[in-house]
Amino acid sequence: MTATQARILEKSLVLTPGSWTLDAAHTEICIFATHLMVTKVRGRFTEIEGSIQVADDPTRSRVEVIAKAASIDTGSPDRDAHLRSGDFLDAEQFPLVSFRSTSLASKGEDWKLSGDLSIRGVTKPVVFDLHFDGMVKDPFGNQKAAFSVTGEIERAEWGLTWNVPLEAGGLLVSKKFKLEINAQAVLKA
């Protein structure tokens, strides 16, 4: 790596304070569940919005993300309809899934993002792993930043209790859901 490349890389790892908006076209919120105790099934929310307020002191930054519950997409229309039903998200009665941060703490190069996750009208505290992937200017002059967020939730804590016991033992749907977010945000002018 040349000295110039090293300076560009170092600069790209410092997030500019200010108001950022999630770029929904380049952001993905995915949920993973285990089906039949052996197969991972992936779902994603296709309608999302969010904002990030980056403070001069990064630990004082705030994040808010909202997904439309009815936008869950697993690639299977029947499964999607079931996930939107009262057995899971109950999207008609509770149209939004939301996250609002309460704190951000450094853990080396990575961060712990704490906040309140609301699903089906139930709000519970959660802690996710956050990694700042870098910052770059796009070809149109917009400042963009990328983040990766991972975590896990016990779905029953949010009233997502539907399940079927399997004849050989275990459950049709895992008790825990894994969460993965790959986000891109744009700095507001």
C-alpha positions, 0 to 999 in steps of 0.5 A: 500500500502506498503512503497516499492509499494509507492516508485515504484509508485512514481518512475514510475511517473517520466519520463526519459529524452531522445528520445522515439518512439511510440510503434505502436502496443500499441498505439491507435489514435481514433476519435469519431463523432456523427452520426444521432445526437444520435450515437457515431461512432469510427474510428482509424488510424491503421498506425501511428508513432511518437517520443517524445523528453523528456527534463530535463525540461518537458515543453521543451519536444516535440512530433510528431505524423504521421498517414496515412490517408488511414489507417482510420478504423471504422469497415465499409468498405463503411464508411472507403472508404467515409472517405478516399475520397475527402469528408473527408480526401482525403487520395490520395491527402493528405496521412498524418495526423500529429501533431507537438507540440509547447508547453507543460504546467503543470496543476497540475498532468495533462498537456496541449499539444499545437501544430499544427494539419495538416489534408488535407493540412490545419494546425491549432493550437490545445490544447489537455489534456495530462496525463502521466500514468506512466513508467515501464520496460517491461519483455525484459528490455525496458523502456516504458511510457504511456500517455493519450491524449484527445481533440476536433476539429471543423472539418470544420476548416480543410476542413472536411465540407461534411454533410447532413441535417436531415429531423427532424433537425440537421446533419448526422455527428457532426460538432465536432470530439473528439480525444482520444489517448492512447499511449505507448512509448519506450526509445531509447537505 
